[in-house]
Structures are given as C-alpha cells and as structure tokens.
Amino acid sequence: MLTEPSARETSLPPPRDLTFAETDWDVLSRCWHPVAWSEAVEPPAPGGRGKPLSVRLLDVPLVVWRTAEGKVAVARDLCPHRGTPLSLGWTEGETVICPYHGFRFAPDGACRLIPAHPDRPIPPRMRVATFPAVERFGLVWTRLAGDLPAEEGLPVFPAWDDPAWQRVTPPFVDIAGSAGRQVEGFLDVAHFAWVHAETFADPDNPVVPPYKVTPTERGVESHYWSTVPNWPKGQEKPTPEGFLWLRHFQVFPPFCALLTIHFPGEDRLCILNAASPVSARKTRLFVPIAKNFGVNDPVEPVHAFNARIFAEDQAIVERQKPEDLPLDLTFEAHILADRMSVAYQQLLARMGLGRGFTA
C-alpha cells in the first residue's frame, strides 16, 4: 500500500535531550528515514479500537498510527494538553486518542474532540505536531523538517515492486551504535572472511580484488567482483568453474544502501540496508529483501540467515571507537579495499554533516 505525504506538515526545533551536534541534526531532520514496518501499523478493528505505535527518530519520540481508511499518520508523541504520550492511548476511526483526558487528534494534527467540553470551541493551539508519512518497500518513512519530496529522498528499489519477486520483511534489529558506522560496515567488503566466516565467507579467501566507486545522481555505487560465494554454510550449491560473484552496492544517503547479489544464472538477491537513527548512539535497522528465486519458499529461513549475519556485524559495530563515523579522513588509516567506505564518508561530508564525527 502507498501513502503519500499529508498536506499539513510541521517542523520541530531540536529536542532538549539532543545527542547529535545541532548542525548535524538539522541536516538529518530534513531527510527521509524509516521508522516502522508497515505491517506493524494496524488499523483499528471495524467499529472498535486500534493500538498506535511508539517510535523514536533523531531523539524525537513519535507516534505512528493507521486510520480506519488505511492512511498512516506520524505525529509527535506528546499531547499538547498535559504532555502525555499519545502512544499510551488508542485509535478509533481516523483519530488517535490521548489516554489522560480523551482528546482526539486527526492525522493533520488538529484536535477533533475535547470530551470535557464537547460543545465548546476547540482552542487553535490544541494541535499536535505532525509529519509527512510515506509507505515504500514495506516501511513507513518520515522526516522532521524541510520539504524534500519522497521521490527525491527515498532509495530506489525496483525489485520490490516486481510481482514476480518474493518480498521478505525480517524483524528489525536494534543496534547500540551509530547509523553511520552501521552503513559503513554494510559497504565494507574486506570484513567478509573475518566477521562472516561462520555464515557464508571463507577465512582462507580474504583477498579483496580491485574495484571502482562511481558517482551516481543520488550517491555512489560500486560493482564488486570476487570468488566469495553467498551460499549459507551447509547449504552450498555447485558454482560454475571460474564464476565470479557480483555484489552491486548503491548508496542513498544518509543511511540507506542497496546490495544486489548476482548468483549463478539469473538468480538475484536484493537487500536494502535501511538504518534509522534513533539517536546518535542507537540505530534501528530495517532490511527489506527481494529475491527472484524460491519465490514460494517459506520466509523463516531467510529471517534466520539474515539475523545471524547482522548479529555478526552488530558485535563489531557496537564496539567500534570512536562510536561515530569520522568524516575527517585523516582521523583513521585506510587501505585500497576501503574505497567504498571512504566514498561514503565523503558523501556525508558533502551533505553538510560535521567533518569531525556524525552519527
């Protein structure tokens, strides 16, 4: 289902408990970020109630709900009356209802009812801050400021919309680390033999062949050819002699990257790494997956394999120092295999993020 941005949008100043540099927050608040799986945002039961979802983005608590008509709404998780989280309440029809005094708020932020005074005019200030909501790739996306259209700010993932491909939505992963570090690790091709030796890589095959990084209209991309297979350990299949595996990386800043893995023949696996910056030190990772083989197979094995791989990455990302991704390239040493990581750092710097560190 596709939900376009709402007509009314409200920008917020940085929160008081900000964990980002304020200049970085200002840049990131204008970008689209995923905040929830669409399937997790359910409409109210016919003639009954539904449960809103509590999420956090860039240190800002948000409430997400779906109306009875199927529209997704995103608002600040704060009733303007006495500061109660709206996510503690429930939904009915198109509105989310505050559990403290029963105030009803519509997707445009307007208060529709004050139960204590149902016949009195509603004060204009009785409005909750709302944000645009777009559904793409099985995810709900929002932004806290600016006017960037969805078609310009979201990743490009054509396989997701192809009915011939199987779509998989694994459970999200909460990482005690920065979104920049997580994405950098996803783009790193030199860590396969060391971090993923138990899942798919070969510790005796650590060499990284030369590859190029190319600018794109939206970011950067690379075509990485190697002999490292992508079969899960214990489920290997015959590979043609001399076959080189192609991993095509595409970066959509600030924190999304699409990996397309070319298996023997025409089999393709597409993995969208969509990192949501909950705070400067916490990332919620969503990974929509599309594949054109085994399209009727159960999704549970894909979930399990995906969980093992990202658990291996998580163990590293959560222990890296500095916790933030340095955009000053002199801060860390680099090797030829780091071309994509370096290009990603330069891309973030060109966006206007701080050249010291960014989450």
N, C-alpha and C positions, 0 to 999 in steps of 0.2 A: 504494500500500500504506500502511496505517495502523499505526503502532506506538505504543502507549500508554506513559506513563512507567513505569519499572521500580519495583518495590515498595521497594527499598532505595535511599536517596539519601544522599549525603554532601556537606556544605558545606565549603568551604575558607576559610581566612583569606586576606587579600590577599597576593599574591606579593611577594617581596623586591624585585624589579625593577619595581615598580609605576610606571606612567606617569600614572595618574589620581590625583586627590585621593582619599584613602582614603574620605571620606564619599560621594563620587560612585561609587566602585567598589562600595561596599556597596549603594547603591540599584540600580545597573545589574546587579549579580550576581544579584539576585532576579527579574530579567526574563528572558523567553524571547528567545533570539537564534538566527538561522540560522547554521550552521557549515559545511554542505556540501550539494551536490546529492545527493539520494537515489540517483540513478543512478550516482554516483561511488563509492558504498559497496557493493561487490560481495561476495556470499557466497563462501566457499571452494569450490573445484571439488569435485564429488562424490568423496568419498574422498581428497581432496587438500588443498592449501593455498590460502589467500587472502592478500590484502595489506591490512593496516589503513591508515587514512588519518591523517596528521598535520595538525592544525589548531591554531589559536590563538584564544582568546577572552578579552578583558579581561586581556591579558598572561599568561594561563594556557595552557601547552601541553596539548592534549588529543589523545587517540587515539580514533578512531571506527572501528568495525568492524561487520560484519553476520554473524550466525551462520548456520549451515547451514539453520536453520529460517526464516531471513528476518528475525529480530529485529535491530534496530540497538542498539548499545551505545556509550556515551560514558564515558570514564574519563580520569583524569589520566595524561598521557603520561610516566609515571615508575614504574619497577619499585621496590617498597619494599625490595628486597634490596640492590642496589648502584646504584640511581639511573639505570639505563639506559632510554632512551626505548623504550617498548613498540612504537611505530610503526616501529621498525627491524626488528621481528620479523615474524611471520606469524600467520595464523589457521588453526585446524583445528576442525571441529565448532562448538561454541559458544564456544571459548576463543581468547584472544589469547596468544601465546607470546613470552616475552622471549628475545631473541637471545643474551644473555650466558650464562645458565645454564639456559635451557629451562623456567623456571617458567611454569605455565599459569594464566591468570586468567579467571574466568567473568564474564558481564555484571553480576552483582551485586557484583563486586569480590573475591570470595573466591578464594584460591589453590586450585586443584584438584590440582596435582601439583608436587612438587619432585623432579626426576629423580635428583639425587644421593642422595636418601633416600626412595625410593618407598614404603617400608614404615613410615616414621616418621610420627607425628602432625604435622600442619601447624600451626605456631605461629599463634595467633589474630591476631597483628599482621601476618602476611603477607597483607595485603589492600591492594588499590589503591582509591583514592577514585573513586567512580563518580557519575554524574549522570543525571537523567532524560532520555530521548530520545523525541521525538515527530516523526512524519513528516507534514507538511502542505505542500500546494502544491508538491510535488516537492522539498522541502527537509527536511533534518534540523535540528531545533531542540533546544536545551538551555538550561539555566540552572544557575548555580553555587551558588545558595543559595535559601533560602526554600521556600515551599510553594504557590506560585501555580499553580492548575490550568491546564492547557493551554487549556481552553475560555474562560478569562478573560483569558489573557495573549497569545494569538496574534491576528494580524489576521483580519478577516472578508473572505473572498474567494469568494463563492458561485459565480461563473462558472467557477472552476477545477474544481468538482465536477460541472459540467453536461456530460454526454457529447456534447451537440450542439456544443460549442465545441472549437476546436483549442487545445491546450496547447503552449507553447513554452518551452524552458529554455536561454536563451543562456548562453555561458560567463561565469563570474563576472569581475568587474573589481576589481583591487587598486588602491586609491587611497591616495596618500601624503597623507592629510588626515583630519580628524576626521569621525566619523559624523554628528554634529550639523550640521556645515557642509554635508555632502553632502545630507542630508534637506532642510535649508533651501533649498538650490539646486533640488531637485526640486519644491518647492512654489512657487517663485518664477515668476510669470507675466510679469514685466516684462523678463526677460532673453532672451525668445524671439528678438526682432528683431536682437539684437546677438550672441548666442552661437550661435544655431542658424540663421543666415541661409543657410548652405550646405546644410542638410539639409531643413528644411521651412518656416521662417518667412520673413517679408518685411521687409527692413530699412527699407522705406518705410511700414510699418504698425506703429509702436512704441507706439501709444496703448493704455493699459490701461483698459477701461471699469470703472465702479464694480462691486464685488461684495461680498457679505456672507460673514462667517465665523460659523458656527453651532456651539455646543457639542453634542456627542453623548455617549452613555453611555460611550464609550470614549476620546474625544478631541475633535477638532474636524473640521468639514468645510466645504467651500465649493463653490458652483456658479458657475463662471466662464464667461460667455458672451462670445464675441468673433468677429471675422471672420478670425482667423488659422487657416488650414487645417492639416490634419495629413497631407496627401499628401507622400510623399517627393519631393524635387526630381527632375524628369524623369519622374515617374510620376503627374502630376496628372490628376485626373478632373473632369468637369463638376460644378460645385456649383450648386444651385438659387439663383436670384436672391434676395437678401435672407436667405440661410441664415446662421444663427449657430451656430458650433461650441460645444458644451458640453463643458467639462472639469470633471468632478466629482472633487474631491480629498477623501480621507478619511484622517485621521492616526490611527495606532495607536502610541502612544508605547512605548518611547522613540525607536526608529529605523526605523519602517515607515510607509509611506503607499501608499494605493491610488489610482491615477488611472484613471478610466473616461472614455474619449473617445467622444462621440456623433457618428458620421459621418452623412451624409445617409441618410434611410431608417431602417432598423432595425439597421444595422451598428454594432457596438460593439467597442472595443478596451480591454482591462483590463490595466494594468501595475502590478505590485506591486513597489515600491521597498523592498527588504529589506536594510538596511545592517547589517553585522555589525562591531562594534567590536573589531577585532583588538587594538588598543592605542589610546592617546589620540591617536596620530599616524598610524594606519593603519586603513583600512576595507576590508573585502571586501564588494563589492556584488553581491547576487543579485537578478535581475529576472525572476521568473516572469511569463509573458504568456499571456493567454487572449483569443481572438477568435472571433466567431460568423460570420465571412465568410472565404471562401477556405480552408475548413477542411481541404481536401485538398491545398493548395498546399505546395511544399517550404518547410522552415523556414529554410533558409540565407539567403534574402534578409531575413528578419526579424532573424536574428542580425546580419547585416552592417549593417542600418539602425540597430539598437539600439547596436551598437558605435560607430558614427560619432557618434551623439547623445551617448552617455556619455563619449566621448573629448573632445568639445567642452566638456562640463561639467567633466570631470576637469582640464583645463588651467586652469580658473578656480579650482576648489576647492583644488587643491594650492598655489596661490599667495596665498590669502587671508590677511590678517593682521587680528586675531590668528588663530592657527590654530584655536582653539576657538571655539565659538559663545557669544557673550556672552548671559547671561541677565539681566544688568542692562541694561535698555532705554535707560538714559542713556548707555551707552558708545558706541553708534553712532547716526547720524541715520536717520530713517525717513520714507517717503513713503506716500501712500494705497495704492499698489499693494502695499505690504509687509504688508497686513493678515493674510494667512495666515502669513507668516514670524513676525510679532510674536505671533500666537496660539500658534504652535508653541513659541516661546521661553517664553511664559508657562505653557504646559502642562508643559514640562520643569521649570520652577521649582516648580510645584505638586507635582511628584513628589518634591521634596526635593533635587534636584541643586543644586550650588553656584550662587549668584547671580552669581559673578564669571565663571567660564568652565566649560564642560563639554565633554568630547569626546563 
